[in-house]
Amino acid sequence: MMADFNEDAFQQYYEAMNDEGYHVTEHGDDFLKGTIETLEDGLFFTSIPYDLGWTVTVDGKTMNKEEIVTVADAFLAFPLKKGLHEIEFRYVPSGYVLGRNLTIGGFGVFFVCHGYHLLSWGK
């Protein structure tokens, strides 16, 4: 048995999928922002690996974590209504906020102790 690639079918499918594609308007190290126009209600499926650090904002409204689902236990997806939407994906690694706050607190303790040491050393 030999496999065959149907170029016409592929092109037809590609064009149909591309009509409703996500168009990135802005991006950075931890975010993507763009627009999409959907022709019907459905599930917005991404190739972004699912992680709890992702937040999704649709038309200025941040989605609840319960609304964001996984597809094939791997990819991020969420329900999307028919129409034109502005969608932003933002990523903050788990533990980042705690780590940042502990680091800032540690520096604060260091400088307080160091200042106390300098003041008491001069006496």
All heavy atoms as an XYZ file, in Angstrom:
988
protein
N       0.842     -1.173      0.000
C       0.000      0.000      0.000
C       0.890      1.240      0.000
O       1.846      1.321      0.750
C      -0.896      0.001      1.236
C      -1.757      1.227      1.292
S      -2.596      1.399      2.860
C      -4.144      0.675      2.477
N       0.555      2.188     -0.849
C       1.315      3.418     -0.946
C       0.465      4.597     -0.508
O      -0.728      4.666     -0.780
C       1.735      3.647     -2.401
C       3.200      3.429     -2.619
S       3.590      3.621     -4.334
C       4.150      5.274     -4.367
N       1.072      5.545      0.150
C       0.372      6.765      0.542
C       0.443      7.767     -0.598
O       1.411      7.805     -1.350
C       1.007      7.342      1.789
N      -0.595      8.576     -0.703
C      -0.634      9.579     -1.754
C      -1.034     10.909     -1.129
O      -1.854     10.961     -0.212
C      -1.655      9.167     -2.824
C      -1.588     10.052     -4.052
O      -0.527     10.666     -4.291
O      -2.604     10.144     -4.756
N      -0.456     11.982     -1.604
C      -0.756     13.320     -1.110
C      -1.607     14.045     -2.136
O      -1.202     14.224     -3.275
C       0.551     14.089     -0.858
C       0.333     15.456     -0.290
C      -0.064     15.619      1.031
C       0.525     16.583     -1.064
C      -0.265     16.880      1.563
C       0.330     17.851     -0.538
C      -0.062     18.000      0.777
N      -2.793     14.482     -1.717
C      -3.699     15.178     -2.602
C      -3.499     16.684     -2.423
O      -4.016     17.293     -1.486
C      -5.141     14.776     -2.295
C      -6.130     15.365     -3.271
O      -5.912     16.442     -3.814
N      -7.223     14.649     -3.475
N      -2.742     17.279     -3.315
C      -2.397     18.700     -3.225
C      -3.640     19.597     -3.281
O      -3.739     20.569     -2.540
C      -1.441     19.072     -4.363
C      -0.970     20.504     -4.335
C       0.025     20.798     -3.230
O       0.831     19.920     -2.890
O      -0.017     21.925     -2.696
N      -4.600     19.274     -4.133
C      -5.813     20.081     -4.254
C      -6.626     20.070     -2.951
O      -7.107     21.116     -2.502
C      -6.680     19.584     -5.412
C      -6.018     19.819     -6.765
O      -5.198     20.758     -6.867
O      -6.320     19.063     -7.708
N      -6.789     18.916     -2.352
C      -7.535     18.808     -1.095
C      -6.822     19.570      0.015
O      -7.453     20.258      0.819
C      -7.713     17.345     -0.705
N      -5.498     19.449      0.047
C      -4.710     20.167      1.055
C      -4.888     21.670      0.890
O      -5.116     22.392      1.860
C      -3.230     19.787      0.956
C      -2.350     20.603      1.858
C      -2.274     20.321      3.205
C      -1.619     21.672      1.354
C      -1.475     21.082      4.045
C      -0.824     22.445      2.174
C      -0.748     22.140      3.532
N      -4.778     22.172     -0.322
C      -4.900     23.605     -0.589
C      -6.285     24.118     -0.215
O      -6.419     25.182      0.378
C      -4.594     23.897     -2.060
C      -4.360     25.350     -2.355
C      -3.139     25.909     -1.631
O      -2.148     25.228     -1.410
N      -3.212     27.162     -1.253
N      -7.313     23.342     -0.517
C      -8.683     23.720     -0.191
C      -8.861     23.796      1.333
O      -9.452     24.751      1.849
C      -9.654     22.718     -0.796
C     -11.103     23.058     -0.588
C     -12.025     22.018     -1.220
O     -11.586     20.983     -1.710
N     -13.315     22.289     -1.192
N      -8.351     22.817      2.040
C      -8.437     22.797      3.505
C      -7.647     23.960      4.099
O      -8.115     24.652      4.991
C      -7.916     21.463      4.045
C      -7.904     21.391      5.541
C      -9.077     21.184      6.249
C      -6.724     21.551      6.252
C      -9.077     21.125      7.632
C      -6.707     21.502      7.633
C      -7.886     21.291      8.313
O      -7.884     21.241      9.668
N      -6.450     24.194      3.575
C      -5.599     25.272      4.079
C      -6.282     26.624      3.923
O      -6.287     27.442      4.840
C      -4.256     25.273      3.342
C      -3.360     26.419      3.743
C      -2.618     26.361      4.913
C      -3.288     27.563      2.962
C      -1.811     27.413      5.296
C      -2.485     28.632      3.339
C      -1.749     28.553      4.498
O      -0.963     29.605      4.873
N      -6.884     26.886      2.775
C      -7.565     28.155      2.530
C      -8.770     28.333      3.442
O      -9.020     29.421      3.962
C      -7.961     28.269      1.065
C      -6.765     28.491      0.151
C      -7.108     28.385     -1.326
O      -8.310     28.306     -1.664
O      -6.163     28.388     -2.131
N      -9.508     27.267      3.664
C     -10.670     27.333      4.554
C     -10.228     27.637      5.988
O     -10.844     28.456      6.678
C     -11.451     26.023      4.509
N      -9.162     27.009      6.445
C      -8.664     27.235      7.796
C      -8.031     28.615      7.922
O      -8.134     29.260      8.966
C      -7.656     26.155      8.197
C      -8.233     24.759      8.288
S      -9.690     24.630      9.348
C      -8.981     24.906     10.929
N      -7.392     29.082      6.886
C      -6.705     30.366      6.926
C      -7.684     31.536      6.965
O      -7.352     32.608      7.454
C      -5.763     30.490      5.721
C      -4.692     31.507      5.959
O      -4.247     31.690      7.084
N      -4.273     32.176      4.906
N      -8.901     31.344      6.466
C      -9.907     32.401      6.503
C     -10.214     32.842      7.927
O     -10.529     33.999      8.169
C     -11.208     31.940      5.828
C     -11.069     31.880      4.312
O     -10.110     32.471      3.780
O     -11.922     31.237      3.675
N     -10.169     31.920      8.860
C     -10.485     32.226     10.253
C      -9.233     32.167     11.126
O      -9.307     31.832     12.295
C     -11.523     31.250     10.792
C     -12.867     31.364     10.130
C     -13.900     30.478     10.776
O     -14.172     30.647     11.968
O     -14.416     29.597     10.076
N      -8.093     32.523     10.595
C      -6.842     32.443     11.336
C      -6.657     33.577     12.331
O      -7.246     34.642     12.207
N      -5.835     33.328     13.317
C      -5.466     34.319     14.331
C      -4.355     35.179     13.756
O      -3.319     34.672     13.343
C      -5.003     33.578     15.592
C      -4.583     34.465     16.731
C      -5.513     35.234     17.419
C      -3.265     34.505     17.149
C      -5.136     36.023     18.488
C      -2.879     35.298     18.219
C      -3.817     36.053     18.882
O      -3.434     36.833     19.941
N      -4.576     36.487     13.706
C      -3.601     37.413     13.133
C      -2.911     38.173     14.263
O      -3.532     39.005     14.932
C      -4.289     38.381     12.170
C      -5.038     37.670     11.076
N      -4.402     37.087     10.012
C      -6.359     37.418     10.919
C      -5.298     36.527      9.224
N      -6.496     36.706      9.761
N      -1.634     37.880     14.483
C      -0.868     38.499     15.564
C      -0.598     39.959     15.210
O      -0.075     40.266     14.146
C       0.454     37.745     15.810
C       1.288     38.451     16.875
C       0.184     36.307     16.215
N      -0.976     40.856     16.132
C      -0.747     42.285     15.924
C       0.390     42.817     16.784
O       0.968     43.852     16.475
C      -2.027     43.089     16.230
O      -2.435     42.821     17.577
C      -3.144     42.741     15.265
N       0.687     42.107     17.863
C       1.734     42.527     18.787
C       2.220     41.302     19.540
O       1.438     40.407     19.841
C       1.125     43.549     19.769
C       2.100     44.353     20.548
C       1.386     45.372     21.445
O       0.230     45.739     21.163
O       2.012     45.771     22.431
N       3.516     41.258     19.863
C       4.040     40.125     20.634
C       5.263     40.548     21.423
O       5.908     41.551     21.120
C       4.377     38.938     19.718
C       5.467     39.232     18.732
N       6.794     39.096     19.036
C       5.417     39.688     17.461
C       7.520     39.430     17.980
N       6.699     39.805     17.011
N       5.553     39.790     22.455
C       6.720     40.032     23.296
C       7.167     38.722     23.903
O       6.698     37.644     23.525
N       8.071     38.809     24.879
C       8.608     37.599     25.508
C       7.553     36.798     26.254
O       7.653     35.584     26.364
C       9.727     37.960     26.485
C      10.971     38.470     25.783
O      11.119     38.198     24.569
O      11.787     39.144     26.437
N       6.543     37.472     26.786
C       5.557     36.783     27.617
C       4.116     36.999     27.175
O       3.180     36.722     27.912
C       5.714     37.216     29.071
C       5.458     38.715     29.259
O       5.394     39.448     28.255
O       5.326     39.143     30.421
N       3.908     37.499     25.949
C       2.531     37.719     25.510
C       2.397     37.687     23.990
O       3.368     37.877     23.255
C       1.999     39.053     26.040
C       2.505     40.249     25.283
C       1.736     40.827     24.288
C       3.748     40.796     25.553
C       2.198     41.923     23.580
C       4.219     41.897     24.855
C       3.444     42.464     23.864
N       1.179     37.426     23.563
C       0.753     37.523     22.165
C      -0.557     38.284     22.160
O      -1.419     38.062     23.008
C       0.467     36.144     21.566
C       1.609     35.266     21.162
C       1.081     33.892     20.769
C       2.364     35.871     20.006
N      -0.720     39.170     21.191
C      -1.974     39.904     21.057
C      -2.349     39.881     19.589
O      -1.489     40.046     18.722
C      -1.782     41.333     21.532
C      -3.039     42.133     21.672
C      -2.697     43.543     22.114
C      -3.385     43.827     23.425
N      -3.144     45.190     23.905
N      -3.628     39.639     19.317
C      -4.060     39.589     17.934
C      -5.563     39.579     17.796
O      -6.292     39.713     18.780
N      -6.004     39.400     16.552
C      -7.432     39.398     16.261
C      -7.807     38.151     15.472
O      -6.971     37.545     14.803
C      -7.831     40.641     15.437
O      -7.109     40.624     14.204
C      -7.549     41.918     16.186
N      -9.075     37.822     15.576
C      -9.628     36.717     14.796
C     -11.101     37.013     14.537
O     -11.776     37.597     15.384
C      -9.465     35.360     15.509
C      -9.880     34.214     14.579
C     -10.226     35.317     16.805
C      -9.528     32.839     15.098
N     -11.553     36.649     13.367
C     -12.983     36.734     13.066
C     -13.475     35.318     12.805
O     -12.998     34.648     11.894
C     -13.268     37.619     11.862
C     -14.748     37.794     11.629
C     -15.089     38.903     10.648
O     -14.175     39.499     10.067
O     -16.290     39.147     10.487
N     -14.414     34.873     13.632
C     -14.952     33.525     13.489
C     -16.338     33.595     12.855
O     -17.098     34.528     13.092
C     -15.034     32.818     14.852
O     -15.846     33.592     15.730
C     -13.658     32.648     15.472
N     -16.638     32.590     12.076
C     -17.918     32.547     11.365
C     -19.010     31.851     12.163
O     -20.186     31.946     11.818
C     -17.734     31.867     10.009
C     -16.685     32.523      9.098
C     -16.507     31.728      7.819
C     -17.054     33.965      8.797
N     -18.602     31.146     13.230
C     -19.574     30.466     14.089
C     -18.969     30.252     15.465
O     -17.757     30.355     15.648
C     -20.006     29.134     13.475
C     -18.869     28.173     13.205
C     -19.301     26.936     12.445
O     -19.880     27.092     11.352
O     -19.057     25.837     12.955
N     -19.823     29.961     16.446
C     -19.342     29.637     17.790
C     -18.514     28.361     17.727
O     -18.804     27.464     16.925
C     -20.522     29.407     18.744
C     -21.353     30.655     18.979
O     -20.970     31.734     18.483
O     -22.386     30.550     19.664
N     -17.501     28.281     18.572
C     -16.695     27.069     18.577
C     -15.604     27.120     19.616
O     -15.609     27.952     20.528
N     -14.659     26.218     19.476
C     -13.526     26.109     20.380
C     -12.297     26.682     19.687
O     -11.944     26.257     18.595
C     -13.288     24.631     20.736
C     -12.290     24.363     21.850
C     -12.815     24.884     23.182
C     -12.021     22.869     21.957
N     -11.674     27.688     20.304
C     -10.447     28.271     19.771
C      -9.304     27.371     20.221
O      -8.952     27.331     21.397
C     -10.267     29.696     20.298
C      -9.103     30.425     19.696
C      -9.292     31.287     18.633
C      -7.834     30.261     20.189
C      -8.228     31.987     18.084
C      -6.759     30.928     19.648
C      -6.952     31.801     18.590
N      -8.732     26.654     19.298
C      -7.668     25.682     19.576
C      -6.338     26.318     19.210
O      -6.200     26.941     18.164
C      -7.900     24.425     18.742
C      -6.767     23.454     18.786
C      -6.632     22.583     19.841
C      -5.829     23.415     17.767
C      -5.586     21.674     19.883
C      -4.773     22.527     17.801
C      -4.659     21.657     18.860
N      -5.347     26.195     20.094
C      -4.015     26.728     19.821
C      -2.989     25.614     19.839
O      -3.258     24.506     20.310
C      -3.588     27.769     20.879
O      -3.312     27.086     22.113
C      -4.654     28.811     21.109
N      -1.811     25.919     19.364
C      -0.698     24.969     19.471
C       0.183     25.329     20.666
O       1.290     24.821     20.803
C       0.127     24.965     18.181
O       0.637     26.265     17.935
N      -0.325     26.204     21.538
C       0.392     26.591     22.750
C       0.261     25.466     23.771
O      -0.853     25.054     24.104
C      -0.185     27.897     23.342
C      -0.040     29.047     22.345
C       0.468     28.229     24.664
C      -0.760     30.316     22.752
N       1.387     24.964     24.301
C       1.289     23.927     25.335
C       0.553     24.463     26.567
O       0.833     25.566     27.034
C       2.745     23.615     25.679
C       3.525     24.083     24.497
C       2.771     25.256     23.940
N      -0.395     23.681     27.066
C      -1.188     24.111     28.214
C      -0.320     24.195     29.453
O       0.499     23.326     29.738
C      -2.343     23.146     28.469
C      -3.172     23.555     29.655
C      -4.170     24.512     29.513
C      -2.934     23.026     30.907
C      -4.927     24.913     30.607
C      -3.677     23.428     32.006
C      -4.664     24.371     31.849
O      -5.401     24.771     32.931
N      -0.499     25.285     30.204
C       0.194     25.485     31.471
C      -0.658     26.437     32.290
O      -1.290     27.343     31.731
C       1.583     26.084     31.224
C       2.419     26.157     32.489
O       2.234     27.131     33.250
O       3.235     25.261     32.719
N      -0.683     26.258     33.601
C      -1.506     27.108     34.460
C      -1.057     28.566     34.437
O      -1.815     29.452     34.830
C      -1.489     26.585     35.894
C      -2.246     25.284     36.132
C      -2.046     24.798     37.561
C      -3.725     25.468     35.838
N       0.144     28.843     33.958
C       0.649     30.208     33.914
C       0.031     31.072     32.830
O       0.219     32.287     32.815
N      -0.730     30.477     31.908
C      -1.335     31.241     30.824
C      -2.616     31.909     31.280
O      -3.445     31.306     31.952
C      -1.661     30.340     29.630
C      -0.483     29.990     28.821
C       0.160     28.783     28.799
C       0.224     30.833     27.906
N       1.219     28.830     27.923
C       1.283     30.080     27.368
C       0.074     32.152     27.498
C       2.181     30.603     26.439
C       0.962     32.670     26.576
C       1.997     31.905     26.051
N      -2.800     33.177     30.884
C      -4.089     33.844     31.022
C      -4.513     34.284     29.628
O      -3.680     34.634     28.794
C      -4.039     35.074     31.955
O      -3.050     35.973     31.481
C      -3.742     34.694     33.372
N      -5.806     34.238     29.397
C      -6.364     34.607     28.097
C      -7.372     35.726     28.313
O      -8.244     35.622     29.169
C      -7.056     33.399     27.424
C      -7.672     33.806     26.098
C      -6.081     32.252     27.236
N      -7.223     36.783     27.525
C      -8.151     37.902     27.576
C      -8.825     38.017     26.213
O      -8.144     38.096     25.191
C      -7.407     39.209     27.917
O      -6.695     39.027     29.136
C      -8.365     40.367     28.060
N     -10.151     37.978     26.212
C     -10.928     38.098     24.971
C     -11.739     39.385     25.058
O     -12.539     39.554     25.976
C     -11.860     36.881     24.769
C     -12.700     37.049     23.521
C     -11.060     35.594     24.714
N     -11.484     40.284     24.126
C     -12.189     41.562     24.064
C     -12.138     42.311     25.397
O     -13.131     42.879     25.865
C     -13.641     41.364     23.615
C     -13.735     40.732     22.245
O     -12.842     40.985     21.410
O     -14.679     39.965     22.001
N     -10.985     42.291     26.049
C     -10.782     43.019     27.301
C     -11.230     42.293     28.550
O     -11.024     42.767     29.655
N     -11.832     41.120     28.417
C     -12.319     40.355     29.577
C     -11.431     39.131     29.792
O     -11.314     38.288     28.911
C     -13.768     39.913     29.357
C     -14.335     39.123     30.514
C     -15.752     38.643     30.212
C     -16.267     37.759     31.304
N     -15.861     36.372     31.176
N     -10.818     39.045     30.965
C      -9.963     37.907     31.285
C     -10.820     36.680     31.559
O     -11.774     36.740     32.329
C      -9.079     38.213     32.510
O      -8.303     39.381     32.222
C      -8.151     37.059     32.823
N     -10.474     35.589     30.904
C     -11.235     34.343     31.070
C     -10.875     33.672     32.389
O      -9.735     33.756     32.853
C     -10.932     33.390     29.922
C     -11.305     33.934     28.567
S     -11.177     32.695     27.281
C     -12.782     31.953     27.438
N     -11.843     32.991     32.992
C     -11.593     32.191     34.186
C     -10.737     30.996     33.821
O     -10.793     30.493     32.697
C     -12.919     31.681     34.783
C     -13.803     32.810     35.245
O     -13.326     33.840     35.680
N     -15.103     32.617     35.119
N      -9.959     30.510     34.773
C      -9.118     29.329     34.532
C      -9.966     28.117     34.151
O      -9.515     27.252     33.417
C      -8.279     28.992     35.775
C      -7.232     30.023     36.105
C      -6.110     30.015     35.105
C      -5.033     30.993     35.512
N      -3.982     31.130     34.532
N     -11.229     28.067     34.636
C     -12.112     26.943     34.319
C     -12.549     26.960     32.854
O     -12.902     25.927     32.296
C     -13.352     26.951     35.221
C     -13.065     26.746     36.692
C     -12.585     28.019     37.394
O     -13.040     29.124     37.046
O     -11.738     27.900     38.288
N     -12.558     28.128     32.232
C     -12.977     28.240     30.836
C     -11.883     27.774     29.874
O     -12.167     27.392     28.748
C     -13.333     29.691     30.501
C     -14.558     30.205     31.228
C     -14.806     31.665     30.945
O     -14.092     32.510     31.526
O     -15.703     31.946     30.134
N     -10.641     27.825     30.334
C      -9.513     27.403     29.499
C      -9.359     25.895     29.664
O      -9.259     25.394     30.779
C      -8.225     28.142     29.904
C      -8.425     29.650     29.761
C      -7.055     27.679     29.070
C      -7.309     30.495     30.338
N      -9.363     25.184     28.558
C      -9.321     23.719     28.592
C      -8.088     23.205     27.856
O      -7.421     23.944     27.138
C     -10.598     23.103     27.972
C     -11.825     23.494     28.780
C     -10.752     23.522     26.519
N      -7.822     21.925     28.036
C      -6.739     21.292     27.291
C      -7.327     20.419     26.196
O      -8.401     19.849     26.355
C      -5.850     20.411     28.190
O      -6.638     19.373     28.748
C      -5.206     21.203     29.294
N      -6.604     20.337     25.109
C      -6.970     19.450     24.011
C      -5.865     18.406     23.931
O      -4.684     18.753     23.901
C      -7.099     20.219     22.685
C      -7.327     19.280     21.530
C      -8.221     21.244     22.773
N      -6.248     17.141     23.931
C      -5.301     16.019     23.890
C      -4.314     16.090     25.055
O      -3.159     15.726     24.918
C      -4.564     15.987     22.550
N      -4.784     16.582     26.206
C      -3.941     16.727     27.398
C      -2.645     17.478     27.121
O      -1.638     17.235     27.768
C      -3.620     15.359     28.011
C      -4.835     14.724     28.649
O      -5.675     15.477     29.179
O      -4.956     13.486     28.596
N      -2.673     18.391     26.142
C      -1.437     19.071     25.798
C      -1.615     20.536     25.421
O      -0.779     21.356     25.772
C      -0.743     18.343     24.656
N      -2.670     20.882     24.690
C      -2.757     22.206     24.099
C      -3.858     23.062     24.713
O      -4.892     22.568     25.128
C      -2.982     22.096     22.589
C      -1.881     21.356     21.899
C      -2.094     20.074     21.425
C      -0.634     21.916     21.745
C      -1.087     19.366     20.793
C       0.388     21.232     21.119
C       0.167     19.955     20.646
N      -3.630     24.363     24.716
C      -4.549     25.323     25.280
C      -5.689     25.610     24.299
O      -5.452     25.798     23.111
C      -3.758     26.611     25.554
C      -4.458     27.733     26.269
C      -3.531     28.263     27.344
C      -4.795     28.835     25.305
N      -6.918     25.640     24.816
C      -8.095     25.947     23.996
C      -9.151     26.592     24.883
O      -9.108     26.470     26.109
C      -8.651     24.675     23.360
N     -10.099     27.277     24.259
C     -11.177     27.917     25.008
C     -12.348     28.194     24.071
O     -12.161     28.343     22.864
C     -10.700     29.211     25.683
C     -10.046     30.174     24.743
C     -10.774     31.156     24.094
C      -8.684     30.100     24.498
C     -10.165     32.037     23.231
C      -8.057     30.975     23.639
C      -8.802     31.949     22.999
N     -13.566     28.277     24.628
C     -14.741     28.543     23.795
C     -14.719     29.989     23.295
O     -14.286     30.893     24.004
C     -15.922     28.303     24.738
C     -15.368     28.405     26.103
C     -13.918     28.072     26.030
N     -15.180     30.178     22.062
C     -15.196     31.505     21.457
C     -16.481     31.678     20.657
O     -16.854     30.803     19.878
C     -13.970     31.676     20.550
C     -13.670     33.079     20.052
C     -13.369     34.019     21.224
C     -12.476     33.053     19.112
N     -17.156     32.807     20.861
C     -18.397     33.103     20.153
C     -18.106     33.634     18.748
O     -17.011     34.134     18.476
C     -19.210     34.159     20.914
C     -19.653     33.726     22.290
C     -20.814     32.808     22.205
C     -21.336     32.500     23.599
N     -22.228     31.401     23.622
N     -19.086     33.542     17.893
C     -19.004     34.046     16.525
C     -18.733     35.553     16.553
O     -19.254     36.273     17.392
C     -20.331     33.768     15.814
C     -20.446     34.359     14.436
C     -21.827     34.097     13.861
C     -21.997     34.805     12.537
N     -23.296     34.564     11.942
N     -17.886     36.024     15.629
C     -17.647     37.458     15.509
C     -16.166     37.810     15.486
O     -15.293     36.949     15.464
N     -15.896     39.098     15.513
C     -14.541     39.633     15.512
C     -14.088     39.821     16.953
O     -14.803     40.426     17.754
C     -14.500     40.978     14.766
C     -13.151     41.671     14.694
C     -12.145     40.832     13.906
C     -13.298     43.048     14.060
N     -12.905     39.298     17.279
C     -12.411     39.341     18.656
C     -10.953     39.773     18.695
O     -10.176     39.456     17.804
C     -12.509     37.960     19.311
C     -13.887     37.408     19.347
N     -14.838     37.840     20.241
C     -14.484     36.468     18.580
C     -15.959     37.176     20.030
N     -15.767     36.332     19.022
N     -10.608     40.479     19.777
C      -9.211     40.764     20.083
C      -8.831     39.837     21.231
O      -9.485     39.834     22.275
C      -9.025     42.218     20.501
C      -7.563     42.552     20.740
C      -7.351     44.023     21.021
O      -7.455     44.823     20.077
O      -7.089     44.351     22.196
N      -7.789     39.037     21.010
C      -7.399     38.030     21.992
C      -5.951     38.259     22.402
O      -5.076     38.459     21.558
C      -7.557     36.607     21.424
C      -9.013     36.379     21.031
C      -7.094     35.568     22.435
C      -9.264     35.080     20.313
N      -5.731     38.233     23.722
C      -4.381     38.382     24.253
C      -4.040     37.164     25.111
O      -4.830     36.756     25.957
C      -4.266     39.652     25.093
C      -2.874     39.868     25.640
C      -2.750     41.190     26.403
O      -3.651     42.031     26.314
O      -1.731     41.343     27.087
N      -2.878     36.601     24.855
C      -2.337     35.509     25.663
C      -1.175     36.084     26.465
O      -0.295     36.738     25.903
C      -1.799     34.378     24.773
C      -2.831     33.741     23.894
C      -3.025     34.183     22.598
C      -3.598     32.695     24.360
C      -3.959     33.602     21.772
C      -4.543     32.091     23.546
C      -4.730     32.548     22.248
N      -1.171     35.839     27.782
C      -0.082     36.326     28.629
C       0.396     35.176     29.510
O      -0.411     34.401     30.005
C      -0.562     37.495     29.477
C       0.558     38.213     30.180
C       0.138     39.597     30.632
N      -0.080     40.553     29.560
C       0.885     41.249     28.940
N       2.135     41.045     29.256
N       0.579     42.121     28.009
N       1.725     35.071     29.680
C       2.289     33.964     30.443
C       3.132     34.460     31.608
O       4.003     35.312     31.443
C       3.163     33.092     29.538
C       3.707     31.877     30.249
C       2.869     30.830     30.597
C       5.041     31.781     30.589
C       3.351     29.710     31.266
C       5.533     30.669     31.254
C       4.684     29.640     31.583
O       5.156     28.545     32.247
N       2.837     33.940     32.792
C       3.632     34.177     33.988
C       3.920     32.798     34.579
O       3.002     32.092     34.993
C       2.888     35.050     35.026
C       3.722     35.213     36.283
C       2.525     36.399     34.436
N       5.203     32.386     34.600
C       5.531     31.050     35.126
C       5.072     30.878     36.570
O       5.123     31.829     37.353
C       7.061     30.986     35.041
C       7.458     32.082     34.113
C       6.386     33.125     34.194
N       4.619     29.677     36.909
C       4.205     29.425     38.285
C       5.423     29.590     39.194
O       6.531     29.192     38.865
C       3.605     28.026     38.427
O       4.540     27.062     38.027
N       5.217     30.234     40.308
C       6.300     30.492     41.250
C       7.033     31.796     40.995
O       7.837     32.235     41.820
N       6.768     32.450     39.873
C       7.482     33.686     39.537
C       7.213     34.793     40.554
O       8.130     35.434     41.056
C       7.093     34.160     38.134
C       7.657     35.521     37.790
C       8.976     35.655     37.398
C       6.870     36.661     37.883
C       9.505     36.898     37.105
C       7.390     37.904     37.589
C       8.701     38.023     37.196
O       9.215     39.257     36.916
N       5.933     35.027     40.861
C       5.561     36.110     41.771
C       6.124     35.839     43.168
O       6.711     36.731     43.794
C       4.028     36.297     41.806
C       3.619     37.312     42.861
C       3.513     36.706     40.435
N       5.989     34.616     43.649
C       6.534     34.262     44.957
C       8.052     34.442     44.969
O       8.616     35.030     45.895
C       6.179     32.814     45.314
C       6.770     32.281     46.618
C       6.252     33.080     47.813
C       6.449     30.808     46.771
N       8.725     33.960     43.939
C      10.183     34.099     43.859
C      10.632     35.541     43.814
O      11.596     35.938     44.482
N       9.926     36.360     43.033
C      10.257     37.788     42.953
C      10.082     38.456     44.310
O      10.954     39.193     44.771
C       9.364     38.461     41.922
C       9.656     39.957     41.766
C       8.577     40.682     41.029
N       7.340     40.572     41.804
C       6.143     40.755     41.305
N       5.984     41.020     40.031
N       5.076     40.669     42.066
N       8.968     38.159     44.997
C       8.712     38.781     46.294
C       9.710     38.334     47.353
O      10.154     39.144     48.178
C       7.283     38.499     46.744
C       6.268     39.197     45.872
O       6.586     40.137     45.140
N       5.022     38.740     45.917
N      10.075     37.058     47.337
C      11.076     36.575     48.290
C      12.443     37.213     48.035
O      13.174     37.551     48.972
C      11.185     35.048     48.231
C      10.019     34.283     48.838
C      10.173     32.783     48.569
C       9.901     34.548     50.322
N      12.792     37.401     46.770
C      14.062     38.039     46.424
C      14.086     39.486     46.901
O      15.069     39.934     47.512
C      14.299     37.975     44.902
O      14.341     36.612     44.503
C      15.586     38.664     44.510
N      13.025     40.218     46.636
C      12.945     41.613     47.084
C      13.002     41.681     48.612
O      13.718     42.515     49.182
C      11.673     42.282     46.531
C      11.791     42.441     45.012
C      11.427     43.634     47.193
C      10.503     42.847     44.318
N      12.260     40.793     49.274
C      12.285     40.749     50.738
C      13.670     40.411     51.270
O      14.135     41.000     52.258
N      14.353     39.484     50.612
C      15.713     39.110     51.027
C      16.684     40.273     50.908
O      17.516     40.497     51.803
N      16.580     41.013     49.819
C      17.431     42.204     49.672
C      17.110     43.227     50.760
O      18.016     43.859     51.319
C      17.264     42.840     48.288
C      18.120     42.215     47.235
C      17.530     41.573     46.151
C      19.505     42.255     47.309
C      18.306     40.983     45.169
C      20.293     41.680     46.332
C      19.690     41.037     45.254
N      15.814     43.388     51.061
C      15.416     44.323     52.116
C      16.026     43.939     53.453
O      16.585     44.790     54.159
N      15.942     42.676     53.824
C      16.524     42.197     55.078
C      18.033     42.397     55.066
O      18.631     42.851     56.058
C      16.161     40.711     55.313
C      16.965     40.123     56.465
C      14.666     40.561     55.566
N      18.681     42.111     53.959
C      20.128     42.286     53.850
C      20.521     43.738     54.099
O      21.437     44.026     54.873
C      20.623     41.841     52.467
C      22.051     42.218     52.199
C      23.087     41.500     52.782
C      22.352     43.313     51.398
C      24.410     41.855     52.547
C      23.660     43.676     51.158
C      24.699     42.948     51.740
N      19.836     44.670     53.433
C      20.199     46.079     53.575
C      19.909     46.612     54.975
O      20.674     47.416     55.515
C      19.503     46.931     52.509
C      20.113     46.747     51.145
C      19.348     46.271     50.097
C      21.457     47.021     50.919
C      19.905     46.080     48.840
C      22.026     46.837     49.670
C      21.245     46.363     48.619
N      18.821     46.158     55.597
C      18.531     46.559     56.976
C      19.620     46.047     57.905
O      20.155     46.792     58.736
C      17.135     46.063     57.416
C      16.952     46.184     58.913
C      16.046     46.827     56.675
N      19.982     44.774     57.767
C      21.033     44.200     58.613
C      22.376     44.869     58.351
O      23.129     45.169     59.292
C      21.141     42.690     58.383
S      19.725     41.768     58.995
N      22.677     45.113     57.097
C      23.950     45.750     56.741
C      23.993     47.186     57.293
O      25.012     47.616     57.838
C      24.125     45.755     55.223
C      25.449     46.264     54.765
N      26.635     45.647     55.089
C      25.775     47.371     54.035
C      27.645     46.318     54.565
N      27.144     47.386     53.914
N      22.885     47.909     57.179
C      22.819     49.270     57.720
C      22.969     49.275     59.229
O      23.680     50.110     59.798
N      22.329     48.329     59.905
C      22.450     48.214     61.356
C      23.900     47.926     61.742
O      24.436     48.522     62.676
C      21.523     47.119     61.877
C      21.657     46.882     63.353
C      21.072     47.774     64.258
C      22.364     45.796     63.844
C      21.204     47.575     65.621
C      22.498     45.593     65.214
C      21.925     46.482     66.093
O      22.047     46.287     67.437
N      24.525     47.030     60.991
C      25.935     46.670     61.259
C      26.834     47.898     61.098
O      27.726     48.152     61.922
C      26.385     45.544     60.344
C      27.815     45.181     60.469
N      28.321     44.549     61.579
C      28.873     45.408     59.650
C      29.618     44.378     61.443
N      29.986     44.889     60.251
N      26.633     48.671     60.034
C      27.454     49.863     59.797
C      27.250     50.910     60.892
O      28.202     51.549     61.345
C      27.126     50.464     58.432
C      27.616     49.666     57.211
C      27.151     50.349     55.943
C      29.126     49.534     57.213
N      25.983     51.081     61.325
C      25.709     52.053     62.367
C      26.299     51.629     63.705
O      26.831     52.457     64.456
C      24.202     52.276     62.501
C      23.536     53.025     61.343
C      22.022     53.048     61.554
C      24.075     54.436     61.230
N      26.220     50.351     64.026
C      26.737     49.877     65.325
C      28.261     49.760     65.297
O      28.904     49.832     66.338
C      26.113     48.531     65.687
O      26.518     47.538     64.753
N      28.856     49.627     64.143
C      30.307     49.502     64.032
C      30.997     50.836     64.322
O      32.076     50.879     64.880
C      30.664     49.032     62.609
C      32.120     48.735     62.400
C      32.908     47.955     63.167
C      32.941     49.218     61.338
N      34.179     47.897     62.665
C      34.218     48.678     61.515
C      32.703     50.046     60.249
C      35.257     48.947     60.652
C      33.749     50.294     59.392
C      35.027     49.753     59.600
N      30.331     51.925     63.992
C      30.915     53.242     64.188
C      30.882     53.697     65.654
O      31.502     54.670     66.021
N      30.199     52.972     66.517
C      30.082     53.382     67.929
C      31.273     52.975     68.729
O      31.936     52.071     68.675
C      28.813     52.790     68.542
C      27.591     53.438     67.979
C      26.381     52.888     68.704
C      25.152     53.580     68.189
N      23.957     53.148     68.834
